[in-house]
Amino acid sequence: MEKKREIGLRIRAHRLERRLTQEQLAEAIDRSVETISNLERGVSLPNEATLVRLAQVLNIGLDDLFKERKTGSSKQPIEFFRATEVLRALDEKKLKLAYRILKAIAEG
């Protein structure tokens, strides 16, 4: 996965952990909702000032936006958000199949 996308997924993960909407995060860092959406989808990269504000508001270090999370953490691993993105792209029939497969794995 490309770096912009990875950083975007990390921003999204930290935002969701803090139970913030894109609107709330945008207001907190004085950026538009469109900017937050573009960052999270990997369409664009944050500039230095935005990175600093994101880190402050999300209460993380700048390096947290650039490094993989350690496994065993109580927080959602980045793979959770990658899987979410894949599932969003599926049509209804494939989504139902994916659900049955995931349920079988979870129960297995």
HUVEN-V836293 format. One record per residue. RES is the residue in three letters. SS is DSSP state (H for helix, E for strand, L for the rest). PSI is psi in whole degrees, -180 to 180 (NA if undefined). D_LAST is the distance of its C-alpha to the last C-alpha in whole Angstrom. Layout:
# HUVEN-V836293
res:RES ss:SS psi:PSI d_last:D_LAST
res:RES ss:SS psi:PSI d_last:D_LAST
This chain:
# HUVEN-V836293
res:MET ss:L psi:142 d_last:29
res:GLU ss:L psi:157 d_last:32
res:LYS ss:H psi:-41 d_last:34
res:LYS ss:H psi:-40 d_last:35
res:ARG ss:H psi:-42 d_last:31
res:GLU ss:H psi:-46 d_last:30
res:ILE ss:H psi:-42 d_last:32
res:GLY ss:H psi:-43 d_last:32
res:LEU ss:H psi:-36 d_last:28
res:ARG ss:H psi:-42 d_last:29
res:ILE ss:H psi:-47 d_last:32
res:ARG ss:H psi:-44 d_last:30
res:ALA ss:H psi:-46 d_last:27
res:HIS ss:H psi:-37 d_last:30
res:ARG ss:H psi:-46 d_last:31
res:LEU ss:H psi:-35 d_last:28
res:GLU ss:H psi:-31 d_last:28
res:ARG ss:L psi:6 d_last:31
res:ARG ss:L psi:42 d_last:31
res:LEU ss:L psi:143 d_last:34
res:THR ss:L psi:166 d_last:34
res:GLN ss:H psi:-37 d_last:36
res:GLU ss:H psi:-45 d_last:39
res:GLN ss:H psi:-42 d_last:39
res:LEU ss:H psi:-43 d_last:38
res:ALA ss:H psi:-45 d_last:41
res:GLU ss:H psi:-42 d_last:43
res:ALA ss:H psi:-32 d_last:43
res:ILE ss:L psi:8 d_last:43
res:ASP ss:L psi:49 d_last:46
res:ARG ss:L psi:170 d_last:45
res:SER ss:L psi:160 d_last:44
res:VAL ss:H psi:-38 d_last:40
res:GLU ss:H psi:-40 d_last:41
res:THR ss:H psi:-46 d_last:41
res:ILE ss:H psi:-46 d_last:38
res:SER ss:H psi:-46 d_last:36
res:ASN ss:H psi:-39 d_last:37
res:LEU ss:H psi:-48 d_last:36
res:GLU ss:H psi:-30 d_last:33
res:ARG ss:L psi:-3 d_last:33
res:GLY ss:L psi:19 d_last:34
res:VAL ss:L psi:-36 d_last:37
res:SER ss:L psi:164 d_last:40
res:LEU ss:L psi:147 d_last:40
res:PRO ss:L psi:146 d_last:41
res:ASN ss:L psi:177 d_last:45
res:GLU ss:H psi:-45 d_last:45
res:ALA ss:H psi:-41 d_last:47
res:THR ss:H psi:-40 d_last:43
res:LEU ss:H psi:-45 d_last:41
res:VAL ss:H psi:-45 d_last:43
res:ARG ss:H psi:-41 d_last:43
res:LEU ss:H psi:-48 d_last:39
res:ALA ss:H psi:-42 d_last:39
res:GLN ss:H psi:-50 d_last:41
res:VAL ss:H psi:-39 d_last:40
res:LEU ss:H psi:-5 d_last:36
res:ASN ss:L psi:50 d_last:37
res:ILE ss:L psi:166 d_last:36
res:GLY ss:L psi:155 d_last:37
res:LEU ss:H psi:-37 d_last:38
res:ASP ss:H psi:-22 d_last:36
res:ASP ss:H psi:-22 d_last:33
res:LEU ss:H psi:-11 d_last:34
res:PHE ss:L psi:-9 d_last:34
res:LYS ss:L psi:154 d_last:31
res:GLU ss:L psi:147 d_last:28
res:ARG ss:L psi:149 d_last:26
res:LYS ss:L psi:141 d_last:25
res:THR ss:L psi:158 d_last:21
res:GLY ss:L psi:-2 d_last:20
res:SER ss:L psi:152 d_last:22
res:SER ss:L psi:-11 d_last:22
res:LYS ss:L psi:159 d_last:23
res:GLN ss:L psi:131 d_last:21
res:PRO ss:L psi:157 d_last:21
res:ILE ss:H psi:-28 d_last:23
res:GLU ss:H psi:-31 d_last:20
res:PHE ss:H psi:-44 d_last:19
res:PHE ss:H psi:-32 d_last:22
res:ARG ss:H psi:-44 d_last:22
res:ALA ss:H psi:-39 d_last:19
res:THR ss:H psi:-43 d_last:21
res:GLU ss:H psi:-40 d_last:24
res:VAL ss:H psi:-45 d_last:22
res:LEU ss:H psi:-36 d_last:21
res:ARG ss:H psi:-27 d_last:24
res:ALA ss:L psi:-8 d_last:26
res:LEU ss:L psi:148 d_last:24
res:ASP ss:L psi:173 d_last:25
res:GLU ss:H psi:-43 d_last:24
res:LYS ss:H psi:-47 d_last:23
res:LYS ss:H psi:-33 d_last:21
res:LEU ss:H psi:-40 d_last:20
res:LYS ss:H psi:-40 d_last:18
res:LEU ss:H psi:-45 d_last:16
res:ALA ss:H psi:-40 d_last:15
res:TYR ss:H psi:-46 d_last:14
res:ARG ss:H psi:-39 d_last:12
res:ILE ss:H psi:-48 d_last:10
res:LEU ss:H psi:-39 d_last:10
res:LYS ss:H psi:-43 d_last:8
res:ALA ss:H psi:-41 d_last:6
res:ILE ss:H psi:-45 d_last:5
res:ALA ss:H psi:-35 d_last:6
res:GLU ss:H psi:-17 d_last:4
res:GLY ss:L psi:NA d_last:0
